[in-house]
Amino acid sequence: MSSSLTVVAPADCRRSGHTLASLKLKCGLQPHTLPLISVRYTTGVLLLLHRKHQPLPTIAMLIDSHHHLWKYSRDQYGWIDDQMAVLKQDFLVPELQQVAADGGIDGFVAVQAQQTLEETHTLLKMAAGEPLIRGVVGWLPLADPKVGDTLDRLASAPLLKGVRHVVQDEPDDQFILGKDFNHGVAQLEGRNLVYDVLIFARQLPASIEFVDSHPTIPMVLDHIAKPTIQVDQFDQAWEQHFREIAKRENLTCKFSGVVTEVRDEQWTIDTVRPYWEVALDAFTPKRLMFGSDWPVCLLKSPHRGWLQTVQQLAAELSADEKADLFANTAARVYNL
């Protein structure tokens, strides 16, 4: 079913050579809304034919494998700068419940946004009181020689599913190979915990060596290792190293946090499609999981907009493959 939207056409829109995406921008429409079917010109106006808003397709189970919760303060979340003003507010359980209702989300994995044990305990407390939060990936002082004792104390917290360190912010790209840090990661062995790998693409070579050092510890690569995404240039160095790290069978990957790596002011589904195709080919749906990175995704897209984008990208997958991407992989890896 289609409908029409009539807008006043800027003069240069009446010339040939515009894509549908560029026409939307010229007319003040967001590129990821109102998928256009065709364009017709009439006297003085531009008639844009688009698909009517449709409900999200029904999936048997829908797990968002990556989101954050916080009570905002400048001191505790100093990484949120003035260009991220939309994030300078509280994102807590009531807001998460609204996201779940809007997107039909059955469960979430809450991921640390601070490198403190206090936040880890706060997330676990939230999860214990909210069934939507199926598990927590917290932060622990992995480089601390006594991290094993900390893990022992958390053994009674069944909702702790994994651990993450913000390696992407470490000034040394070889940090992930540090002796003390790796000793701490090794303590996850046999504890039914996952390690989430948060890096930039430039850190992939060292991360390949890191994953090879822990072949029996399940790991998840966050945000497809954060390539540099630009409309007119594909990140070929990322692809080379990404395909190499994907060969490690103990590693799965989140198709999350992708849209915020777009360097262009505007984006469309075609901007991220090449990265989707590489991720899908390298990991397959059995080792790939959907994640939103909400609320950080709000810098580029509402939660529902990102979910719809991934559902469109995955439209040609089989029902079983969609079930893996949108639920089963996350449920299996994180033991949800």
C-alpha positions in Angstrom: 0.0 0.0 0.0 1.3 3.5 -0.8 0.3 7.0 -0.2 1.5 10.4 -1.4 3.2 13.3 0.3 3.0 16.7 -1.4 5.7 19.2 -0.6 6.9 22.4 -2.2 9.8 21.5 -4.4 12.9 23.6 -4.2 13.9 24.9 -7.6 16.9 22.7 -8.0 14.8 19.6 -7.2 13.2 20.0 -10.5 16.4 19.2 -12.3 17.3 15.7 -13.1 20.1 13.8 -11.3 18.8 13.6 -7.8 18.5 10.3 -5.9 15.4 9.5 -3.9 17.5 10.0 -0.7 18.8 13.4 -1.8 15.3 14.5 -2.7 14.1 13.6 0.8 16.8 15.7 2.3 16.1 18.6 -0.1 12.5 18.5 1.1 13.4 18.4 4.8 12.7 14.8 5.4 14.9 12.4 7.3 16.6 9.9 5.1 15.6 6.9 7.1 11.9 7.7 7.2 9.1 7.3 4.7 10.8 4.9 2.2 10.1 6.4 -1.2 8.8 4.5 -4.1 8.8 7.2 -6.8 8.7 10.9 -7.5 6.4 12.9 -9.7 6.5 16.6 -10.6 3.4 18.7 -10.9 3.2 22.5 -11.3 5.2 24.0 -8.5 5.2 21.0 -6.2 7.0 17.7 -5.8 4.8 14.7 -5.2 6.7 12.0 -3.3 5.1 8.6 -3.2 6.0 6.6 -0.1 5.0 3.5 1.8 2.5 4.1 4.6 3.9 3.5 8.1 3.6 -0.2 8.8 3.8 -2.0 12.1 7.1 -3.8 12.7 7.1 -7.4 11.5 6.3 -10.0 14.1 9.3 -12.1 15.2 8.8 -15.0 17.7 11.3 -13.4 20.1 13.2 -10.2 19.9 16.3 -9.6 22.0 18.2 -6.3 22.0 21.7 -7.5 22.9 23.1 -4.0 23.7 21.7 -1.1 25.6 22.7 1.2 28.5 21.0 2.7 31.5 22.1 5.7 33.5 21.1 8.5 35.8 23.0 11.3 34.1 25.5 13.5 35.8 28.4 15.4 34.3 30.9 14.0 36.7 30.0 10.4 36.2 29.5 10.5 32.4 32.3 12.9 31.3 32.5 11.1 27.9 29.1 12.7 27.0 30.3 15.9 25.5 28.3 19.0 24.3 27.9 17.4 20.9 25.9 14.6 22.6 23.3 16.8 24.3 20.5 14.3 23.6 22.3 11.9 26.0 22.5 14.4 28.9 19.4 13.1 30.6 18.3 10.0 32.6 17.8 6.8 30.7 16.3 4.4 33.3 13.8 1.5 33.5 10.7 3.6 32.6 12.4 4.8 29.4 13.5 1.3 28.6 9.9 0.0 29.1 8.7 2.6 26.6 11.4 1.5 24.1 10.3 -2.1 24.5 6.6 -1.2 24.0 7.4 0.8 20.9 9.6 -1.8 19.3 8.1 -5.1 20.5 11.3 -6.0 22.4 11.0 -9.0 24.6 14.3 -8.6 26.4 17.5 -6.6 26.7 21.1 -7.1 27.7 22.3 -4.1 29.8 25.9 -3.1 29.2 28.2 -1.0 31.4 28.7 2.6 30.5 31.0 3.4 33.5 34.1 1.7 34.5 33.1 1.2 38.2 32.0 -1.7 40.3 29.2 0.6 41.7 27.6 0.8 38.3 27.8 -3.0 37.8 26.0 -3.5 41.1 23.4 -0.9 40.1 22.7 -2.6 36.8 22.3 -6.0 38.6 19.9 -4.4 41.0 17.9 -2.9 38.2 17.9 -6.2 36.3 16.6 -8.1 39.4 13.6 -5.8 39.5 12.8 -5.6 35.8 12.1 -8.8 33.8 12.9 -7.0 30.5 16.6 -7.0 31.5 17.6 -10.5 30.8 21.3 -10.1 31.7 24.0 -7.6 32.5 27.5 -7.1 31.0 29.3 -5.2 33.7 32.7 -3.8 34.4 35.2 -5.4 36.7 38.8 -4.4 37.5 40.3 -7.1 35.3 43.9 -5.8 35.7 43.6 -6.1 39.5 45.5 -9.2 40.8 42.5 -9.8 43.2 39.9 -9.8 40.4 39.3 -13.5 41.1 38.0 -12.6 44.5 35.7 -10.0 43.0 34.4 -12.7 40.6 33.8 -15.1 43.5 31.7 -12.5 45.3 29.6 -12.0 42.2 29.1 -15.7 41.7 25.7 -15.4 43.4 24.5 -12.9 40.8 22.9 -15.0 38.1 22.1 -12.0 36.0 25.7 -11.1 35.5 26.3 -12.6 32.0 29.6 -10.9 30.9 32.3 -8.4 31.5 33.6 -5.5 29.4 36.4 -3.0 29.5 36.4 0.1 27.4 39.5 -0.8 25.4 38.6 1.7 22.7 39.5 4.5 25.1 42.9 3.2 26.1 45.6 5.4 24.6 47.8 2.4 23.9 46.4 0.3 21.1 48.3 -2.7 22.5 46.6 -2.4 25.9 44.5 -5.4 25.1 47.6 -7.6 25.1 48.8 -6.4 28.6 49.9 -9.1 31.0 47.8 -8.1 34.0 44.7 -7.4 31.9 45.0 -10.8 30.2 45.5 -12.5 33.6 42.2 -11.0 34.7 40.4 -12.1 31.5 41.7 -15.6 32.0 39.8 -15.6 35.4 36.5 -15.7 33.4 37.3 -19.3 32.5 34.8 -21.8 33.8 32.5 -19.1 35.3 30.0 -19.1 32.5 30.8 -15.4 31.7 31.4 -13.8 28.3 34.0 -11.1 27.6 32.7 -8.2 25.4 35.4 -6.8 23.1 34.9 -3.0 22.7 37.4 -1.6 20.2 37.9 0.6 17.2 38.8 -0.9 13.9 42.5 0.2 14.3 42.7 -2.1 17.3 41.6 -5.2 15.4 45.1 -6.6 14.8 46.0 -6.6 18.5 42.5 -8.0 19.3 43.0 -10.9 17.0 46.0 -11.9 19.1 44.0 -11.3 22.2 41.2 -13.6 21.2 43.7 -16.2 20.1 45.1 -16.1 23.7 41.7 -17.1 25.2 40.3 -19.7 22.8 38.0 -21.3 25.4 36.4 -18.1 26.7 33.3 -17.0 24.8 33.7 -13.5 23.5 31.4 -11.0 21.7 32.7 -8.3 19.4 30.7 -5.1 20.0 29.6 -2.8 17.3 31.3 -4.7 14.5 34.6 -3.2 15.8 33.6 0.3 14.9 34.7 0.9 11.3 34.9 4.4 9.8 31.7 4.7 7.8 31.5 7.2 5.0 29.1 7.4 2.1 31.8 7.8 -0.5 34.5 5.5 1.0 34.4 2.0 2.3 36.7 1.0 5.2 38.7 -1.7 3.5 41.3 -2.1 6.3 38.4 -2.8 8.7 37.1 -5.5 6.4 40.4 -7.3 6.1 41.0 -7.5 9.8 37.3 -8.0 10.6 37.1 -11.1 8.3 40.2 -12.4 10.0 39.0 -12.1 13.5 35.6 -13.7 12.5 37.5 -16.9 11.9 37.7 -17.4 15.7 34.9 -19.7 16.6 34.7 -18.6 20.2 33.8 -15.1 19.0 30.3 -13.8 18.1 29.4 -10.3 16.9 26.9 -7.6 17.6 25.4 -5.7 14.7 25.0 -2.7 16.9 26.4 0.8 17.3 26.9 1.0 13.6 25.0 4.1 12.7 26.9 6.2 15.2 30.1 5.4 13.3 28.7 7.2 10.2 30.9 10.3 9.7 28.4 11.9 7.3 25.7 14.2 8.7 23.0 12.2 7.1 22.7 8.4 6.4 20.4 5.9 4.7 20.1 2.2 4.8 22.5 2.0 1.9 25.2 3.8 3.9 25.4 0.8 6.3 24.4 -1.9 3.9 28.0 -2.8 2.8 29.0 -3.3 6.5 25.9 -5.4 7.1 26.9 -7.6 4.1 30.4 -8.1 5.4 29.3 -8.9 8.9 26.6 -11.3 7.8 29.0 -13.1 5.5 31.8 -13.3 8.0 29.8 -14.4 11.0 26.5 -15.8 9.6 23.3 -15.4 11.6 24.4 -18.2 14.0 27.1 -15.9 15.3 25.6 -12.5 14.7 23.1 -10.7 17.0 21.0 -7.6 16.8 21.8 -4.7 19.2 20.7 -1.1 19.3 23.3 0.6 21.5 20.3 2.7 22.9 20.4 5.5 24.0 23.7 6.2 22.3 22.0 5.4 18.9 19.9 8.5 19.4 22.8 10.6 18.2 21.9 9.3 14.7 18.6 7.4 14.9 15.7 6.5 17.2 15.7 3.0 18.5 12.7 2.0 16.3 14.4 3.5 13.3 17.6 1.4 13.8 15.5 -1.7 14.5 13.5 -1.1 11.2 16.8 -0.6 9.3 18.2 -4.0 10.5 14.9 -5.7 9.8 15.0 -4.4 6.3 18.6 -5.5 5.8 17.6 -8.9 7.1 14.5 -9.2 5.0 15.9 -11.9 2.7 17.0 -14.1 5.5 15.1 -17.3 6.3 12.8 -17.5 9.3 15.4 -19.5 11.2 18.2 -17.1 10.3 16.1 -14.1 11.5 15.4 -16.0 14.7 19.1 -16.4 15.2 19.9 -12.8 14.5 17.2 -11.3 16.6 17.1 -13.6 19.5 18.7 -17.0 19.5 22.4 -16.0 19.2 22.1 -13.6 22.1 20.1 -16.0 24.2 22.7 -18.8 23.6 25.9 -16.8 24.0 24.7 -14.9 27.1 22.8 -17.8 28.6 19.7 -15.7 28.9 
